[in-house]
Amino acid sequence: MKKNIDDLAIFGGTPTFREKLHVGRPNLGDRERLLARFNDILDRRWLTNNGEYVQDFEKKIAEKIGAKHCIAMCNGTVALEIAIRALELTGEVIIPSFTFVATAHALWWQQIRPVFCDIDPATHNIDPDLIQQMITPNTTGIIGVHVWGRGCDIDALARIARQKNLKLLFDAAHGFGCSYKGQMIGKFGNAEVFSFHATKFFNTFEGGAVVTDDDALASKIRLMKNFGFEGYDNVIYIGTNGKMSEISAAMGITSIESMDGFIAINYSNYKQYLSELEGFPGVSLVHYDESHMCNYHFIVLEIDEAMTHISRDSIVEILHGENILARRYFYPGCHRMEPYRTYFPHSGLLLPNTERLVKRVMSLPTGESIGKGDISNICQILRLVLENGSEISRRISRRNAAGYDQVPSYGE
Ligand SMILES: Cc1ncc(COP(=O)(O)O)c(C=O)c1O
């Protein structure tokens, strides 16, 4: 246990953890059942192309959400692209900049301009009150993102979409297993898109899905994700390859069986972080409303440097030194990433809350591979850092002035 700032690894101490603790280390579920399913797939030599496992997975997901259709896909990004195309979005679509860049890319990939809207700092979700002023004659839709799995203001977005005759799609990549006003996320708008990427609490290695109650839209999406094929040799539509493999679906079915357990672990980790970190001036943990269903997948801290006297980036750097690979999210904001920053260099002027939040937010490791003792150690380091914010900041500044090359690089 480190008691002194000289013990921190960035100042020469030994890292707290020998192995790196990743945010989003995959949850695995029951290995025996998973391997039995893999064997079955191999025995039957049916590896992809709408096999039994994919069909079963889609049925189970639709049932869980209470939706009519689930179309499983190879990943969330392709699912977004196909949903956007199937909804015939064109021109401009309003999205938050505070999201993973895939939300914006899925539009730009199809020559649609993402118009970045600011967020409500209290919820980190798109602020419906600001949408009105971003609507132009070219606007065809809105994509809401349920950041951290906390449903965005779906009622207000639906009202605007109805009044302005816009399509409403949700990027629900974070929202599987969460609810909004008594209904599962997945039930809202024209359609919702999930990601089942390995870093999500519920994964299919790579994977995603579009969920909708709209029969015609579902049929179109089914065609689009399979090259437009309707039966053998009969292509009736433009399409691509968005299919989920049988192996991924088997992982998904196994994950469904363990899902309640994953959520229980996430919940218990969240409660422990809350009790160990609450009360530090300038540090707030993103809270989940327990009257909703929630996956508790993200442990998110907001750092107010004016009170902690140490920046979010310095805290992340210190944690990386201890092999705790905390992540900045969604830094630096889509509008500051290419190609958007070149095409729309001034969009930040309309995004003060996003600009502020991307400098304050960081996420911490959780999931089934993070133990109670790990969380205690992580929180103990954080407390040491927060109790000595000014002194550590001074030392980091001196070190940087002396030409030290600062660390962190961020990949997936
Ligand atoms: C908000 C959001 N949208 C879209 C995606 C893209 O999903 P995928 O990685 O499955 O393509 C992610 C995933 O990481 C995400 O977090």
Ligand as a Chemical Component Dictionary entry (heavy atoms), coordinates in Angstrom:
data_LIG
# 
_chem_comp.id                   LIG 
_chem_comp.type                 NON-POLYMER 
_chem_comp.pdbx_formal_charge   0 
_chem_comp.three_letter_code    LIG 
# 
loop_
_chem_comp_atom.comp_id 
_chem_comp_atom.atom_id 
_chem_comp_atom.alt_atom_id 
_chem_comp_atom.type_symbol 
_chem_comp_atom.charge 
_chem_comp_atom.model_Cartn_x 
_chem_comp_atom.model_Cartn_y 
_chem_comp_atom.model_Cartn_z 
_chem_comp_atom.pdbx_ordinal 
LIG C1 C1 C 0 -21.351 5.005  -28.450 1  
LIG C2 C2 C 0 -20.807 3.980  -29.411 2  
LIG N1 N1 N 0 -21.266 3.938  -30.659 3  
LIG C3 C3 C 0 -20.832 3.030  -31.545 4  
LIG C4 C4 C 0 -19.874 2.099  -31.210 5  
LIG C5 C5 C 0 -19.359 1.156  -32.253 6  
LIG O1 O1 O 0 -19.587 -0.181 -31.973 7  
LIG P1 P1 P 0 -18.608 -1.324 -32.507 8  
LIG O2 O2 O 0 -17.313 -1.194 -31.804 9  
LIG O3 O3 O 0 -19.339 -2.604 -32.155 10 
LIG O4 O4 O 0 -18.487 -1.160 -33.979 11 
LIG C6 C6 C 0 -19.367 2.099  -29.914 12 
LIG C7 C7 C 0 -18.373 1.088  -29.530 13 
LIG O5 O5 O 0 -17.470 0.917  -29.116 14 
LIG C8 C8 C 0 -19.824 3.070  -28.985 15 
LIG O6 O6 O 0 -19.335 3.126  -27.741 16 
# 
loop_
_chem_comp_bond.comp_id 
_chem_comp_bond.atom_id_1 
_chem_comp_bond.atom_id_2 
_chem_comp_bond.value_order 
_chem_comp_bond.pdbx_ordinal 
LIG C1 C2 SING 1  
LIG C2 N1 SING 2  
LIG C2 C8 DOUB 3  
LIG N1 C3 DOUB 4  
LIG C3 C4 SING 5  
LIG C4 C5 SING 6  
LIG C4 C6 DOUB 7  
LIG C5 O1 SING 8  
LIG O1 P1 SING 9  
LIG P1 O2 DOUB 10 
LIG P1 O3 SING 11 
LIG P1 O4 SING 12 
LIG C6 C7 SING 13 
LIG C6 C8 SING 14 
LIG C7 O5 DOUB 15 
LIG C8 O6 SING 16 
# 
